[in-house]
Amino acid sequence: MYPNYEVIRNEKKCINCNLCLNQCSNEVFYYENEELCSDDAKCVNCHRCVELCPKKALKIVKSNHVYTDNNYWTKADLEDIYRQANSGGILLSSMGNPQKYPIFWDKMVINASQVTNPSIDPLREPMETKTFLGKKSARIKRDKYGKIITTQPPQLKLSVPIMFAAMSYGALSYNAHESLARAATELDILYNTGEGGLHKNLYKYGRNTVVQVASGRFGVHKEYLEAGVAIEIKMGQGAKPGIGGHLPGKKIIGDISKTRMIPEGADAISPAPHHDIYSIEDLRQLVYSLKEATDYKKPIIVKIAAVHNVSAIASGIARSGADIISIDGFRGGTGATPTRIRDNVGIPIEMALASVDQRLREEGIRHTVSLIASGGIRNSADIVKALALGADAVYIGTSVMLALGCHMCRSCHQGNCNWGIATQNPDLVKRLDIEKGYKRIVNLVKAWEHEITDMMGGMGINSIEALKGNRLMLRGIGLNEKELEILGIKYVGE
């Protein structure tokens, strides 16, 4: 098939420094008869050569090669069939759903104060971005002497309502994982280990770590469970609802093998279901087993994919004893997933979040769990809208990868990440400087925090708590009546 991208080299600007040749892990560049050439078929559009070319002599353009026009059978349809007819295998992809489904974040606008409700200047007046995740008391309780009981179930404290989403060691490089851990520590927020266990060198960041227990139970042992401040049970993932995970054996090497506690070269396959969970009652047993194993000192998070009956599922999870529910929408990223599942299964996080928050409120159990929204959070405005729809905090993953240098070429599953993020090749991993990487993540979150306080001030709100579930701060534009009903917001002008 004709290449999707073409590498254009300006020979007048090129100084033949060979930097592009040495930097490309996909072997796009080569010499033939002493002339620098490019094999466009190998280019994944990662921009490594373009970014580092000292003379800006390179650019990558989308191929204009076409098939006969057909509004039903697209170029992508044809080429997918050709690939599968050749291989006999499923198609794999990375990152989240890229299809042209509605982006509901962009169909909601935020309110602003004017005359009757004065705005707040965040530069001159205090703004509270701190939040706490975990079960809350529904009413004030007193002891036999009439004193208020102030003890609460274990809570997670965040300086800003942002957490780094689950991305496993193995899917990501060690340098990427440590960058996340260091950034979370400096920001006083949390990062999630993902389902690959926790490298022994990162235990020191435990106070800012959420450890995950997935169906494969990779790297799960008592010391691991005790290392973090919270435990997340992964029941589902937005990029691949209903199926398990798969890390190829070629990535199971060295410390990854030791951390996951499986042999080198063996594929790490997480089953679709937990083989000990087939009901809410089964989930409750695991929740309380993990609480018992950690002396009831750590909140238990249950992560689910956003699917059609997500509100009913969340209602059951709230009754299972879980402290926090994480809902992952279909825009959520991943290192590898079957293309057909990524592009056709699941629902947007905006709809799922609003539906779950409303269901729990109607049942009078909203205070028993906190909600984390994830799967496609692109900027600070998305965060403000998520909080107003009912989230207590958000997970961000893809945006953090972009901060580290990812150019979203969506080929993570191939293991040749030129930016040292989604690879285990030592020569590529060292390209990601941990010191620079974690500082870029810190910069991103601090910039978003500043923007969040600006938007809150404009709404006349001075705390995250006052924003949570405050749907009066949102209005819809370009939405139909059913969409407005599910989101629980009014139309612009109302």
Sequence and secondary structure as in RCSB ss.txt:
>XXXX:A:sequence
MYPNYEVIRNEKKCINCNLCLNQCSNEVFYYENEELCSDDAKCVNCHRCVELCPKKALKIVKSNHVYTDNNYWTK
ADLEDIYRQANSGGILLSSMGNPQKYPIFWDKMVINASQVTNPSIDPLREPMETKTFLGKKSARIKRDKYGKIIT
TQPPQLKLSVPIMFAAMSYGALSYNAHESLARAATELDILYNTGEGGLHKNLYKYGRNTVVQVASGRFGVHKEYL
EAGVAIEIKMGQGAKPGIGGHLPGKKIIGDISKTRMIPEGADAISPAPHHDIYSIEDLRQLVYSLKEATDYKKPI
IVKIAAVHNVSAIASGIARSGADIISIDGFRGGTGATPTRIRDNVGIPIEMALASVDQRLREEGIRHTVSLIASG
GIRNSADIVKALALGADAVYIGTSVMLALGCHMCRSCHQGNCNWGIATQNPDLVKRLDIEKGYKRIVNLVKAWEH
EITDMMGGMGINSIEALKGNRLMLRGIGLNEKELEILGIKYVGE
>XXXX:A:secstr
   SEEEEE TTT     HHHHH TT  EEEETTEEEE GGG     HHHHH TT  EEEEE     S  SSS H
HHHHHHHHHHHH S  EE SS  S    GGGGEEE    SSS    TTTS  B  EEES   SS  B TTS B  
  S  EEESSSEEE    BTTB HHHHHHHHHHHHHHT EEE GGG   GGGGGGGGGEEEEE TT TT  HHHH
HHSSEEEEE   TTSTTS  EE GGG  HHHHHHHTS TT  EE  SS TT SSHHHHHHHHHHHHHHTTT S E
EEEEE  TTHHHHHHHHHTTT SEEEEE TT   S EEHHHHHHSS  HHHHHHHHHHHHHHTT GGG EEEEES
   SHHHHHHHHHHT SEEEE HHHHHHHT    S GGGT  TTSSS   HHHHTTS HHHHHHHHHHHHHHHHH
HHHHHHHHHT  BHHHHTT GGGEEESS  HHHHHHHT EETT 
